[in-house]
Amino acid sequence: MSRARRGHGYDGWSGDAHGPVEFVKQTASIGPLGPVVLFTHIPLARPLDAPCGPLREKGSIRQGYGVGYQNTLTDGATKFLLETLKPSLIMSGDDHDYCEYEHTIPSSNEKVREVSVKSISMAMGIRRPGFQLLSLTSTVASPDLLTQIPVAPPLDAPCLLPDQLGMYLYVYIPLALLSLFLVLTSNVIRVNAGPVHQTWGKRHHRRDASASPYEQSRRNGSSHDSEAGIPPPREIKSRERSRSFSSPWTWTFTHGGRRRGIALPDPYRRWLSRIEHRSPRREVGLLRGFLEDVLAVAWPPVCVFLVAAWWVMRW
């Protein structure tokens, strides 16, 4: 910027021995063996109203500079790079959003595409991050050795990543609100379902009436039979054994002349049994029950999200 303010051109400018200007001049003096791809962090200069193509999310790249930053290179630097290197493709960055612009080399009127590559992070003011896929072909001794149709290199294509902010706004938040609504609805039904809790004891009373005296004594905590050393009736043992093998994941086999079985626990039946044998929740209010259910539903995905975020940030 200081050189441009003083009006000096690049032809008579004696820069650093290993500086960028000398590097460009030495590269041009060697002579390219193929197409030249120019990589620059700061985009090249362009008119103020230059369009950026349909893939840009908002605005355009405008010239401007300040303390520690520069939106585009100066007109003199842009002309120097185009005339000296005569690139076939220009790849730039810094702007975070996608921009495609076509430059013209003044001496030959050739058109050169410049692609400002999108940022790969959603934290840079864009909705859809992305990257640019660049394909290069090496030189071959004979065109007959090519296995594909020869095309003029280089080739590039934009690759857009998912709309992460849209996923949070249109997927995660609606699902979270739907989950809260379902939890609140279930608690409202629970609080208003008074007759259901009133018949809870009657249902168990009817089940106790149909049970055998031995089973009633066991439920009531009676120890008279145990003190007397009387074993449980045989039909009770068989009933309990058949009940233990009532799981849908049961395998039976014969070993040592005796019939044996392996049964895995049924989570659905265990959940029903816990509901039947736990104390009624009539004394738990709507707000407390809602908060407890939200905590029970939310902590597994929250823990998974925190572990995944920690793993990504660590690596």
C-alpha positions as CSV (number, residue, x, y, z in Angstrom):
1,M,0.0,0.0,0.0
2,S,2.9,2.4,0.7
3,R,4.4,1.7,-2.7
4,A,1.0,2.4,-4.4
5,R,0.5,5.6,-2.5
6,R,3.9,6.9,-3.7
7,G,3.0,6.1,-7.3
8,H,5.7,3.5,-8.0
9,G,5.2,0.7,-10.4
10,Y,6.4,-2.9,-10.1
11,D,8.8,-2.7,-13.0
12,G,11.3,-0.3,-11.3
13,W,10.5,-1.4,-7.8
14,S,13.4,-3.0,-6.0
15,G,11.7,-5.1,-3.4
16,D,13.1,-7.5,-0.9
17,A,15.5,-10.2,-2.2
18,H,13.1,-13.0,-1.1
19,G,9.9,-11.0,-1.1
20,P,6.7,-11.7,-3.0
21,V,7.5,-9.3,-5.9
22,E,10.8,-11.0,-6.6
23,F,9.1,-14.4,-6.3
24,V,6.5,-13.6,-9.0
25,K,9.2,-12.2,-11.3
26,Q,11.4,-15.3,-10.8
27,T,8.5,-17.6,-11.4
28,A,7.6,-15.8,-14.7
29,S,11.2,-15.9,-15.9
30,I,11.5,-19.6,-15.5
31,G,8.5,-20.1,-17.8
32,P,5.5,-22.3,-16.9
33,L,5.4,-25.9,-18.1
34,G,1.6,-25.9,-18.1
35,P,-1.4,-23.9,-17.0
36,V,-0.7,-21.5,-14.0
37,V,-3.0,-21.5,-11.0
38,L,-2.7,-18.4,-8.9
39,F,-3.5,-18.8,-5.2
40,T,-4.0,-15.5,-3.3
41,H,-5.6,-14.9,0.0
42,I,-6.8,-11.4,-0.9
43,P,-9.0,-11.2,-4.0
44,L,-7.9,-9.2,-7.0
45,A,-9.3,-5.8,-7.8
46,R,-12.6,-5.4,-9.6
47,P,-15.3,-2.8,-10.2
48,L,-17.5,-1.8,-7.4
49,D,-20.7,-3.1,-9.0
50,A,-19.1,-6.4,-10.1
51,P,-21.5,-9.4,-9.6
52,C,-20.4,-12.5,-7.8
53,G,-22.7,-15.1,-9.3
54,P,-25.8,-17.0,-8.0
55,L,-23.9,-18.9,-5.3
56,R,-23.1,-15.9,-3.3
57,E,-25.4,-15.4,-0.3
58,K,-25.4,-11.6,0.1
59,G,-23.6,-8.5,-1.1
60,S,-20.5,-8.4,-3.2
61,I,-16.7,-7.8,-2.8
62,R,-16.0,-4.1,-2.6
63,Q,-12.6,-2.4,-2.6
64,G,-11.6,-1.0,0.7
65,Y,-8.8,-1.2,3.3
66,G,-8.0,-0.1,6.8
67,V,-5.6,-0.8,9.7
68,G,-4.6,-4.5,9.3
69,Y,-7.0,-5.5,6.5
70,Q,-7.5,-5.1,2.8
71,N,-10.6,-6.2,0.9
72,T,-9.0,-6.5,-2.5
73,L,-5.6,-5.9,-4.0
74,T,-4.9,-2.6,-5.7
75,D,-5.4,-2.1,-9.4
76,G,-1.6,-2.0,-10.0
77,A,-1.0,-5.2,-8.1
78,T,-3.8,-6.9,-10.0
79,K,-2.5,-5.8,-13.3
80,F,1.1,-6.9,-12.4
81,L,0.0,-10.4,-11.4
82,L,-2.2,-10.9,-14.5
83,E,0.5,-9.6,-17.0
84,T,3.4,-11.3,-15.3
85,L,2.0,-14.8,-14.6
86,K,-0.9,-15.0,-17.1
87,P,-2.8,-17.5,-14.9
88,S,-5.4,-19.9,-16.2
89,L,-7.3,-19.8,-12.9
90,I,-7.2,-17.7,-9.8
91,M,-8.3,-19.0,-6.4
92,S,-8.7,-16.4,-3.5
93,G,-10.3,-16.3,-0.1
94,D,-10.5,-13.8,2.8
95,D,-14.2,-12.8,2.0
96,H,-15.7,-16.0,3.5
97,D,-18.5,-16.1,0.9
98,Y,-18.4,-17.4,-2.6
99,C,-17.7,-15.1,-5.5
100,E,-16.9,-15.8,-9.1
101,Y,-15.5,-13.0,-11.3
102,E,-13.9,-12.9,-14.7
103,H,-10.8,-10.8,-15.2
104,T,-9.2,-9.7,-18.5
105,I,-5.5,-9.7,-19.2
106,P,-4.8,-6.3,-20.8
107,S,-2.0,-7.4,-23.2
108,S,-3.9,-10.4,-24.7
109,N,-7.6,-9.7,-23.8
110,E,-7.8,-13.3,-22.4
111,K,-10.4,-14.1,-19.8
112,V,-9.4,-15.5,-16.5
113,R,-11.8,-16.8,-13.8
114,E,-11.3,-15.9,-10.2
115,V,-13.1,-17.9,-7.6
116,S,-13.3,-16.7,-4.0
117,V,-13.7,-19.9,-2.0
118,K,-16.3,-20.1,0.7
119,S,-15.3,-20.5,4.3
120,I,-15.7,-24.1,5.7
121,S,-17.0,-22.8,9.0
122,M,-20.6,-21.6,9.6
123,A,-19.2,-19.0,12.2
124,M,-18.1,-16.6,9.4
125,G,-21.5,-15.0,8.6
126,I,-22.7,-17.5,6.0
127,R,-25.5,-20.0,6.1
128,R,-23.9,-22.8,4.0
129,P,-20.2,-23.4,4.4
130,G,-18.2,-24.9,1.6
131,F,-15.0,-25.6,-0.2
132,Q,-13.7,-25.7,-3.8
133,L,-12.7,-29.0,-5.5
134,L,-9.7,-28.4,-7.8
135,S,-8.8,-31.2,-10.3
136,L,-5.4,-31.1,-12.0
137,T,-4.1,-33.4,-14.8
138,S,-0.4,-34.2,-15.2
139,T,1.4,-34.2,-18.6
140,V,1.6,-37.4,-20.5
141,A,4.1,-38.6,-23.1
142,S,1.4,-39.3,-25.7
143,P,-2.4,-38.6,-25.9
144,D,-2.9,-42.3,-26.6
145,L,-2.0,-43.0,-22.9
146,L,-5.1,-41.1,-21.7
147,T,-7.8,-43.3,-20.5
148,Q,-10.4,-40.5,-20.4
149,I,-11.4,-37.8,-22.8
150,P,-8.7,-35.1,-22.5
151,V,-10.0,-31.8,-21.2
152,A,-8.1,-28.6,-20.6
153,P,-7.0,-28.3,-17.0
154,P,-7.6,-27.1,-14.5
155,L,-11.1,-28.0,-13.5
156,D,-12.9,-26.7,-10.3
157,A,-16.3,-27.1,-8.8
158,P,-17.9,-25.6,-5.6
159,C,-18.9,-28.1,-2.9
160,L,-21.5,-26.8,-0.5
161,L,-21.9,-28.2,3.0
162,P,-25.3,-28.5,4.7
163,D,-27.1,-25.5,6.0
164,Q,-26.2,-25.9,9.7
165,L,-28.1,-22.9,10.9
166,G,-31.2,-24.1,8.9
167,M,-30.8,-27.5,10.6
168,Y,-31.0,-25.8,14.0
169,L,-33.9,-23.5,13.0
170,Y,-36.0,-25.9,11.0
171,V,-35.2,-29.3,12.5
172,Y,-33.8,-29.3,16.0
173,I,-35.8,-26.4,17.5
174,P,-39.2,-27.7,16.1
175,L,-38.4,-31.2,17.4
176,A,-37.5,-29.9,20.8
177,L,-40.7,-27.9,21.0
178,L,-42.7,-30.9,19.9
179,S,-41.0,-33.0,22.6
180,L,-41.8,-30.4,25.2
181,F,-45.5,-30.2,24.0
182,L,-45.8,-34.0,24.3
183,V,-44.3,-34.1,27.7
184,L,-46.6,-31.3,28.9
185,T,-49.6,-32.9,27.4
186,S,-48.9,-36.2,29.1
187,N,-48.5,-34.5,32.5
188,V,-51.8,-32.6,32.0
189,I,-53.5,-35.8,31.3
190,R,-51.9,-37.4,34.3
191,V,-53.0,-34.6,36.6
192,N,-56.6,-34.5,35.3
193,A,-57.0,-38.3,35.3
194,G,-58.3,-38.6,38.9
195,P,-60.6,-41.7,38.3
196,V,-57.6,-43.7,36.9
197,H,-55.7,-43.3,40.1
198,Q,-58.7,-44.0,42.2
199,T,-59.2,-47.4,40.5
200,W,-55.5,-48.3,40.9
201,G,-56.0,-49.9,44.3
202,K,-59.2,-51.6,43.2
203,R,-57.3,-53.2,40.3
204,H,-54.7,-54.6,42.6
205,H,-57.4,-55.7,45.1
206,R,-59.1,-57.7,42.4
207,R,-55.8,-59.3,41.4
208,D,-55.1,-60.1,45.1
209,A,-58.6,-61.7,45.4
210,S,-57.9,-64.1,42.5
211,A,-54.5,-65.0,43.8
212,S,-53.9,-68.1,46.0
213,P,-53.6,-67.8,49.8
214,Y,-49.8,-68.4,49.5
215,E,-49.3,-65.5,47.1
216,Q,-51.5,-63.2,49.3
217,S,-49.4,-64.1,52.3
218,R,-46.2,-63.3,50.4
219,R,-47.6,-59.9,49.3
220,N,-48.8,-59.1,52.7
221,G,-45.4,-59.8,54.2
222,S,-46.6,-62.8,56.3
223,S,-43.8,-65.0,57.6
224,H,-45.9,-67.7,59.1
225,D,-45.2,-70.2,56.4
226,S,-41.6,-69.5,56.3
227,E,-41.3,-69.9,60.1
228,A,-43.0,-73.3,59.8
229,G,-40.7,-74.4,57.0
230,I,-43.6,-75.1,54.7
231,P,-42.4,-75.0,51.1
232,P,-44.6,-73.2,48.5
233,P,-47.1,-75.2,46.7
234,R,-45.9,-77.0,43.6
235,E,-48.3,-75.2,41.3
236,I,-47.0,-71.9,42.4
237,K,-43.5,-72.9,41.5
238,S,-44.5,-74.0,38.0
239,R,-46.5,-70.8,37.6
240,E,-43.5,-68.7,38.6
241,R,-41.3,-70.7,36.3
242,S,-43.6,-70.3,33.4
243,R,-43.9,-66.6,34.2
244,S,-40.1,-66.2,34.2
245,F,-39.9,-67.7,30.7
246,S,-42.7,-65.6,29.3
247,S,-40.2,-63.2,27.6
248,P,-40.4,-63.0,23.8
249,W,-36.7,-63.7,23.7
250,T,-36.7,-67.3,25.1
251,W,-34.7,-70.3,24.1
252,T,-35.4,-73.8,25.5
253,F,-33.2,-76.8,25.2
254,T,-32.6,-80.2,26.9
255,H,-29.5,-80.8,28.9
256,G,-28.7,-83.8,31.1
257,G,-32.2,-85.1,30.6
258,R,-33.8,-81.9,31.9
259,R,-35.6,-79.2,30.1
260,R,-33.8,-75.9,30.5
261,G,-34.4,-72.4,29.1
262,I,-32.6,-69.1,28.6
263,A,-34.7,-65.9,28.7
264,L,-33.7,-62.3,28.1
265,P,-35.5,-59.6,30.0
266,D,-38.3,-57.9,28.2
267,P,-37.9,-54.1,28.7
268,Y,-41.5,-53.4,27.9
269,R,-42.8,-55.8,30.6
270,R,-40.3,-54.5,33.1
271,W,-41.5,-50.9,32.4
272,L,-45.1,-52.0,32.8
273,S,-44.3,-53.7,36.1
274,R,-42.6,-50.6,37.4
275,I,-45.6,-48.5,36.6
276,E,-47.9,-51.0,38.3
277,H,-45.9,-51.3,41.5
278,R,-44.7,-47.7,41.9
279,S,-46.7,-45.3,44.1
280,P,-49.3,-43.2,42.4
281,R,-48.1,-39.8,41.2
282,R,-51.2,-37.9,42.2
283,E,-49.3,-35.9,44.8
284,V,-46.8,-34.7,42.1
285,G,-48.0,-31.4,40.6
286,L,-48.0,-30.4,37.0
287,L,-44.9,-28.3,37.1
288,R,-42.8,-30.7,39.0
289,G,-43.8,-33.7,36.9
290,F,-43.2,-31.7,33.8
291,L,-39.7,-30.7,34.9
292,E,-38.8,-34.2,36.0
293,D,-39.9,-35.6,32.6
294,V,-38.0,-33.0,30.7
295,L,-34.9,-33.8,32.7
296,A,-35.4,-37.5,32.0
297,V,-35.9,-37.0,28.3
298,A,-33.3,-34.3,27.7
299,W,-30.2,-35.6,29.5
300,P,-29.3,-38.4,27.1
301,P,-29.2,-36.3,23.9
302,V,-27.5,-33.4,25.7
303,C,-24.8,-35.7,27.0
304,V,-24.3,-37.2,23.5
305,F,-24.1,-33.7,22.0
306,L,-21.5,-32.5,24.6
307,V,-19.3,-35.6,24.1
308,A,-19.4,-35.2,20.3
309,A,-18.6,-31.4,20.6
310,W,-15.7,-32.2,23.0
311,W,-14.4,-34.8,20.6
312,V,-14.6,-32.5,17.6
313,M,-13.0,-29.6,19.4
314,R,-10.2,-31.9,20.7
315,W,-9.2,-33.3,17.4
